[in-house]
Structures are given as C-alpha cells and as structure tokens.
C-alpha cells in the first residue's frame, strides 16, 4: 500500500468490501486509486473530503454499495456512462471490482478528467474511458445500457441532460440519499420509476437509495 495512506485503511476497506459481498482481493487496487486521489487532491482540490479514512467510507464503499446492479451489464456486455463523475465516483471503483464492465466517465472539468486518465493508466482499466465534455454535449445517442450519477443533480435534470445516451430499454441508476419522492413526482414525460432499493454502506449511518428509472414505453411493453 502507498506510504501516503495510513496503515489502518487496508483492514477498514477489506472489511467493508466483505460486508458488501465483494472479494477483498480488490483492496490493493482500490487503495492505489485512493492514494492517487489523495496526492492529486493536495494540489488540484478534486474532492472536499480530505481524510483518507473518510474517503474509504464516503467515496469507495458508498460508490460500491450499488455494485450488484451493474452485474447485468457485465453479463450482457452493456456499457455504463457515469455522468458528472468528478474524480471517477462511482465509475472507477465499479470498474475495479467488476472486470469487464465498460464504463465511460463523463466530466467536463479538465483537471478531473486528467486525473481520471492517469488513474485509468496506472490501474490498467482497459474497459474505462474518459469523455471530457458537458453531459448534454456527448454525441453518443442510445449507446448505453445504463447511466448513473452520484450527487450530481435531481433525477429530472439527469434525464434531461443525459437521457439521450440511453438505449431504448436502458435505465438510469440514480444514487440518492433519502428516498427522492419529490424528484420522482416530477419525472419528465415518458419516464417511469422501475424499482427502488435501500442501500447499506458499511461505516455510514446515513440513508442511501438506488432508484431505477426507465422509459415508459418499454415498461408498458413488459406489462
């Protein structure tokens, strides 16, 4: 593990991964990503969280709490777009623990895009790529089986900005804190709630939910 990080991070992260049903074998690469983030953050202010222990819980484990919901993408070869990903959250941790997951990291801030490209190179994430554009400017209509966003915007705004990226049967996997009833009540025409799942983040007492939203036409075909 990098000397930049406190030695107690390894058991903290390994325990959290096991708690989430993930193989602790991923601990080293996740810590390598975290060490790089800590180093870059000292100069470029990529994230407001500075304490590496807090980063383990609020960045790594929080991102990975939704891991089971990208398993269908890995199985089918479908791609995930992580919108407004910042320093690569949740996309990079998911790419580390889900080999074969195709992830596009969309981020318009140049310093954050440069950091992610460095992380992808250092970690050997062959199926991850960075698109340094505004979400609405990404010209890849229908290219993704799923889009996700973490602490980016309201669900209606995420769909307004990035809904064009979804395949006809694609879904938004929205990571939220408390259940977003108000946001779901304002879904744009043509979009419906498919599922909602409470998530548990090891070491974090706050509420977390994963909300799955898809196109209404596809939902009616399934009914």
N, C-alpha and C positions, 0 to 999 in steps of 0.2 A: 504494500500500500504506500502511496505517496507520503513522504515525510511532511507534506503540507497539512495533512489531516491528523486529528487526534486518534490515538490507537483504539479508543473505545468505540469508534464508529463501525468497525467491522462486525463485532457481535450485535450491535444495535441494528444494523441493516440486515444481517443474516437472519436474526430472529424475526424481523418484520417481514422478510420475504417468505419465510416458512409459514408465518401466520396468514399470509395471503395465498398460500398454496403454491408458491413459486420455489423453484430449486435454488438454494443458497449458492449454487455454483456460479450464479451471475453476480455475486457480491463484488468480485475484483473489478470487473468491467464497469459496474455502476460506480464504484469508488473512484476509478480512473476518470470517469466523466465528472464526478463531483470535484475531484482535485483540480481538474482543468477549469471548471466553473469558478471555483474559489480563487484561482490565480488570475483569471481574466476579470473577475468581479472587482478585484482590488484596484484595477485601472479603469475599467470600462463601465462599471455600475450596471451590470446586466440584470441584477435582481436586488430587491430591497432587503432580502434576508441575508444576513452576514454570518451567522453562527452555523458552522458545518453540521452540528447535531440537529439544529432546527431544519436545515436543508434536507437531511435524511428523511425526516418525517413529512415536512410540508412540501417538498419537491419530489423526492424519489418515491416514497411509499404512497403519497397522495396520488401521484400520477399512475402508479401501478395498481391502485385499487380497482381500476376498470379493466384489468388485463384479460379477464375471461371473455369480455365482449368483443375482442378483436380476434379470438380464435377462429371464428368462421371465415374471416378474411385470409388468414394464413392457410386454412384448409382449401379455400377456393381460388387462391391467388389474387384476390381482390386487393385494391390499393386503398390506403388511408391518407387523407390530407389533414394535417394538423394546422389549424388556422390561427394566425396571430400567436405563434408558438413561443415567442420570446427567445429564451435561451435553449429551446428544444423540449419544452414540457407540455404535454406528456410524451411527445413523439420519440425522443431519443431513448428514454428509459424503456418504453414499449418495444422499440427496435432491438434493444439489447436482450430483453428477456424472451422475445418471440422471433427467433431466427426465421428468416423467410418473409417476414412482414414487410410489405412495400409501403414506405412512409415518405410522403412529401411534406416538408416543413416550410410553411408559408410565413414569411416575416419580412416586413418592409424596412425595418431598421438595419442599416448597414453593419453596425458593429456586432449586432446579434447574429446576423447572417454569417459574418466572417467567423465568429466563434463556433457556430454550428458546423461550418465546413471543416474547421480544424478538428472538432470533436469527431466528426464522421471519419476523417482520415486517420486520426490517432486510434480510434476504436475499431477500424476496419468494418464499418457498417455499409456493406456493399448495396443493400437494398434501400438505403435512405438517401434523399436528395434535398437540397435547399432551393426554394424559389423566393428570391428577394424582391417581391412585388407586393403591392396592396392586394388584399384578398379579391376585391371586385375586378381587378385587372388581370387576374390569372386566366389565360385563354386556353383552358383545358375542359371544355364543357362535357359533362357526362363521363369523366374519366375515372371517377372514384366510387367505390362500393360504400364508402363511409367517409364522413368528415367529422372532426372533433374539434373542440375548443375548450380551453380551461381558463376561467377568469378573464374572458375576453369581452363579452357583451351579452345583451339579452338574447334569448333564443330567437325571437322575431328578427333581430338585427343580424344575427349569424346567418340565418336563412336568406335574408335579403342580400347580404354580401357574398355568401358562398354557396347558396343553394344550386347555382348553375353548374357547380362542379360534380354534383351527384348524378350517377346513373339513374335511370327511371325507377329502379327498385332500391336505390341507395338510401342510406339513413344518416341522420345526424346523431352522433353520440355526444350529448351535451353534458359536461361535468359541472355540477352545481352544488351549492351548499345545502341550504334548506330547500324543501320541495318548492319548485318555482311555479306555484299555482297562477299567479298574476301573469307571468310570461306566457304560460300555456293557454291562458284565456285569450291571448292576443295573437295567436298563431296566424300567419298570413293565409289567405285563401289558398286551398289546395294542399295544405299540410295538416297532418293529424298526429296526435300522440299515439305511439305504438305501445310503448312499455315505459315503466319507471321502476328503478331498483335502488333501494337504500344501499350505500356502500359503507364499509367499515375500514378506517385507516388505522393501522397499528400505531399507538402512541398519540393519537389525536382524538380529543373528546368531541370535536365539532361535528355537526351533521354533514353528510355528503350524500348526493344522489346522482345517479346516471339516468338521464332522460333520453329515450329513443324516439325520434320524430321522423316520419316518412311522408311520402306523397299520398294524398287521399285516394287518388285513382287506383293506385296499386293496392291499398287497403281494401277498397270495395271489390276488387277482383278476387281478393283472397276470401272474402266473406261468402 
